[in-house]
Amino acid sequence: VTVVATYTARPPLPAAASSGVCRIPVGLPCLNIDAVMQEVEDLRFPHSQKRFDRNQERLWATLCFRLGMKLTELGLSVIHMHYSSVKFKELLQSFKREASHTDTTEALKKCIQLCEVNLKGPLKVDNNAVMLLLGVGEEEMEEFERQVSNIVVINDLFTSSLKYLLTINDSNFCVYTSGRARMQHCMNEHSDYLSQTPLEAAYNWTLSCSSAVHKKLQFLVHEKAFMFECEKLLPG
């Protein structure tokens, strides 16, 4: 038997931070946004995805991503109790209205704007930040500090929600802070996350942190490694 948590009363913490009171990290399941948009009638996008052009496909991917973050921000429980939240009720009404726009591209852009999330918040230091960004194997989690918040499991790797990663700094790696700031700026400034600038920011952030930790860059397991240790990210 593995004891996950011990308390006699419910701790005064939001659901997203519940893993912080556990004896061992507990991974949150990933949100299946496709299933949510099918089950919640007002979130069904009326335009056929089969007819999307490349630009619309990118906008659709951005919409799914931002809607997932928006629902997480509101609290996933609202999905099962649609009208328990005034903000969620307003989101449903506005989403249904904007999605019905006759122009598919315009409908996507309007819905993306509705799903804007606040990515700015008080920053705190978490010296697990770099490893959470890169992903941690289960055996490595034992070496982490006891309390690790906002844990998510993706492809058998422990990581954290993007929103959490954007609100922390790692005092041991300045490239994390620089990359985080650049990524946050791009996500606030661009509505198409799959366009050139946000993708470049994401690659710069992760690759610089990977090289700072492992002192090399290796894109495939059996391919040649490039010995490289990134110390800082330059503007541009």
C-alpha positions as CSV (number, residue, x, y, z in Angstrom):
1,V,0.0,0.0,0.0
2,T,1.3,3.4,-1.0
3,V,0.2,6.3,1.2
4,V,-0.4,9.3,-1.1
5,A,-1.6,11.9,1.4
6,T,-2.5,12.2,5.0
7,Y,-4.8,14.8,6.5
8,T,-7.9,14.9,8.7
9,A,-9.5,17.8,7.0
10,R,-9.6,19.0,3.4
11,P,-6.6,21.3,2.9
12,P,-7.4,24.9,1.8
13,L,-5.8,24.6,-1.6
14,P,-7.1,24.9,-5.2
15,A,-7.4,21.6,-7.1
16,A,-4.5,22.5,-9.4
17,A,-2.1,22.7,-6.4
18,S,-3.3,19.5,-4.6
19,S,-0.2,17.6,-5.6
20,G,1.8,20.0,-3.4
21,V,0.5,18.5,-0.2
22,C,1.1,14.9,-1.2
23,R,3.9,12.7,0.0
24,I,4.6,11.7,-3.6
25,P,3.8,13.7,-6.8
26,V,0.4,12.8,-8.3
27,G,0.0,13.5,-12.0
28,L,-3.1,15.2,-13.2
29,P,-4.8,13.6,-16.3
30,C,-4.5,15.7,-19.5
31,L,-7.6,17.4,-20.6
32,N,-9.1,15.9,-23.8
33,I,-10.3,19.1,-25.4
34,D,-11.7,17.3,-28.5
35,A,-14.0,15.3,-26.2
36,V,-15.0,18.4,-24.3
37,M,-16.0,20.3,-27.5
38,Q,-18.1,17.3,-28.6
39,E,-19.8,16.9,-25.3
40,V,-20.6,20.5,-24.5
41,E,-23.0,21.6,-27.2
42,D,-22.2,25.3,-27.1
43,L,-18.5,24.6,-27.7
44,R,-19.1,22.6,-30.9
45,F,-17.5,24.4,-33.8
46,P,-20.0,24.4,-36.7
47,H,-17.4,24.7,-39.5
48,S,-16.1,21.4,-41.0
49,Q,-12.4,20.8,-40.2
50,K,-12.1,18.7,-43.4
51,R,-12.4,22.0,-45.4
52,F,-9.8,23.9,-43.4
53,D,-6.8,25.4,-45.3
54,R,-3.4,25.4,-43.7
55,N,-3.9,28.8,-42.0
56,Q,-7.2,27.6,-40.6
57,E,-5.6,24.4,-39.4
58,R,-3.1,26.4,-37.4
59,L,-5.8,28.7,-36.0
60,W,-7.8,25.6,-35.0
61,A,-4.9,24.1,-33.1
62,T,-4.3,27.4,-31.3
63,L,-8.0,27.6,-30.5
64,C,-8.0,24.1,-29.0
65,F,-4.9,25.0,-27.0
66,R,-6.3,28.3,-25.6
67,L,-9.7,26.9,-24.9
68,G,-8.1,24.1,-22.8
69,M,-6.1,26.7,-20.9
70,K,-9.2,28.8,-20.4
71,L,-11.2,25.9,-19.0
72,T,-8.4,25.0,-16.7
73,E,-8.3,28.6,-15.5
74,L,-12.1,28.6,-14.8
75,G,-11.9,25.1,-13.1
76,L,-12.6,21.9,-15.0
77,S,-15.6,21.2,-12.7
78,V,-17.6,23.8,-14.7
79,I,-17.6,21.4,-17.7
80,H,-20.0,19.1,-15.7
81,M,-22.0,21.9,-14.2
82,H,-22.3,24.2,-17.1
83,Y,-24.3,27.0,-15.5
84,S,-22.7,26.9,-12.0
85,S,-20.2,29.6,-13.1
86,V,-21.3,33.0,-14.5
87,K,-18.0,33.3,-16.3
88,F,-18.4,29.9,-18.0
89,K,-22.0,30.7,-18.9
90,E,-20.9,33.9,-20.6
91,L,-18.1,32.0,-22.4
92,L,-20.5,29.4,-23.7
93,Q,-22.9,32.1,-25.0
94,S,-20.1,34.2,-26.6
95,F,-18.4,31.1,-28.1
96,K,-21.6,29.9,-29.8
97,R,-22.3,33.3,-31.2
98,E,-18.8,33.9,-32.6
99,A,-18.4,30.4,-33.9
100,S,-21.5,30.8,-36.0
101,H,-19.8,33.5,-38.1
102,T,-20.1,32.7,-41.8
103,D,-16.4,33.3,-42.5
104,T,-14.5,30.3,-41.1
105,T,-11.2,32.2,-40.5
106,E,-13.0,35.1,-38.8
107,A,-14.9,32.7,-36.6
108,L,-11.7,31.0,-35.5
109,K,-10.0,34.3,-34.7
110,K,-13.0,35.6,-32.7
111,C,-13.2,32.4,-30.7
112,I,-9.4,32.5,-30.0
113,Q,-9.9,36.1,-28.7
114,L,-12.6,34.8,-26.3
115,C,-10.3,32.2,-24.9
116,E,-7.6,34.7,-23.8
117,V,-6.0,33.7,-20.5
118,N,-4.0,35.8,-18.1
119,L,-0.5,34.5,-18.4
120,K,0.9,37.2,-16.2
121,G,1.1,36.6,-12.5
122,P,3.4,36.8,-9.4
123,L,6.6,35.0,-10.1
124,K,8.1,32.6,-7.6
125,V,11.3,30.5,-7.5
126,D,11.0,26.8,-8.1
127,N,14.4,25.1,-8.6
128,N,12.6,22.1,-10.2
129,A,11.6,24.5,-13.1
130,V,14.1,23.4,-15.7
131,M,13.6,19.7,-15.2
132,L,9.8,20.1,-15.2
133,L,10.1,21.9,-18.5
134,L,12.2,19.2,-20.0
135,G,10.2,16.3,-18.5
136,V,11.2,14.0,-15.7
137,G,11.2,10.2,-15.6
138,E,9.4,8.4,-12.7
139,E,12.7,7.2,-11.2
140,E,14.1,10.8,-11.1
141,M,11.0,12.1,-9.3
142,E,12.3,10.6,-6.1
143,E,15.2,13.1,-6.1
144,F,12.8,16.1,-6.2
145,E,11.8,18.1,-3.3
146,R,8.9,16.7,-1.4
147,Q,6.3,19.1,-2.6
148,V,5.9,19.5,-6.4
149,S,2.8,21.4,-7.6
150,N,0.8,21.2,-10.8
151,I,2.2,17.8,-12.0
152,V,1.0,16.5,-15.3
153,V,2.1,13.2,-17.0
154,I,2.7,13.3,-20.7
155,N,4.3,10.3,-22.6
156,D,5.4,8.8,-19.3
157,L,7.2,12.0,-18.3
158,F,6.3,14.1,-15.3
159,T,6.0,17.8,-16.3
160,S,3.8,20.7,-15.3
161,S,1.1,22.9,-16.8
162,L,2.3,25.5,-19.2
163,K,0.7,28.2,-17.1
164,Y,2.6,27.1,-14.1
165,L,5.9,27.0,-16.0
166,L,5.3,30.6,-17.1
167,T,4.9,31.8,-13.5
168,I,8.1,30.3,-12.0
169,N,11.9,31.0,-12.3
170,D,14.8,28.7,-11.7
171,S,17.6,30.4,-9.7
172,N,20.1,27.8,-11.0
173,F,19.5,28.5,-14.7
174,C,19.1,32.0,-16.0
175,V,18.3,30.7,-19.5
176,Y,15.0,29.4,-18.0
177,T,14.0,32.9,-16.9
178,S,15.0,34.5,-20.2
179,G,13.2,31.8,-22.2
180,R,10.1,32.0,-20.0
181,A,9.8,35.7,-20.4
182,R,10.2,35.5,-24.2
183,M,7.6,32.7,-24.5
184,Q,5.2,34.6,-22.3
185,H,5.5,37.7,-24.4
186,C,4.9,35.8,-27.7
187,M,1.8,34.1,-26.3
188,N,0.4,37.4,-25.3
189,E,1.2,39.1,-28.6
190,H,0.3,36.4,-31.1
191,S,-3.1,34.8,-31.8
192,D,-1.5,32.0,-33.9
193,Y,0.7,29.9,-31.7
194,L,1.9,27.8,-34.6
195,S,3.2,30.7,-36.5
196,Q,7.0,31.4,-36.7
197,T,7.6,33.6,-33.7
198,P,5.9,31.6,-30.9
199,L,7.4,28.3,-32.2
200,E,10.9,29.9,-32.2
201,A,10.4,31.1,-28.7
202,A,9.3,27.6,-27.6
203,Y,12.3,25.9,-29.2
204,N,14.7,28.5,-27.8
205,W,13.4,28.0,-24.3
206,T,13.5,24.2,-24.3
207,L,16.7,23.7,-26.3
208,S,18.6,26.3,-24.2
209,C,17.5,24.7,-21.0
210,S,18.4,21.2,-22.3
211,S,21.9,22.3,-23.2
212,A,22.4,24.1,-19.9
213,V,21.5,20.9,-18.0
214,H,23.0,18.2,-20.2
215,K,25.9,20.2,-21.6
216,K,25.0,19.0,-25.1
217,L,22.2,18.9,-27.7
218,Q,21.2,15.6,-29.1
219,F,18.0,15.4,-31.2
220,L,17.9,11.6,-31.7
221,V,19.1,8.9,-29.3
222,H,21.5,7.3,-31.7
223,E,22.6,10.4,-33.5
224,K,25.7,12.5,-32.9
225,A,25.5,14.9,-29.9
226,F,26.7,18.5,-30.2
227,M,28.6,19.5,-27.1
228,F,27.1,22.9,-26.2
229,E,26.3,24.6,-22.9
230,C,23.9,27.6,-23.2
231,E,24.6,30.2,-20.6
232,K,22.2,33.0,-21.8
233,L,19.7,33.9,-24.5
234,L,20.4,37.0,-26.5
235,P,17.6,39.3,-27.8
236,G,16.4,38.9,-31.3
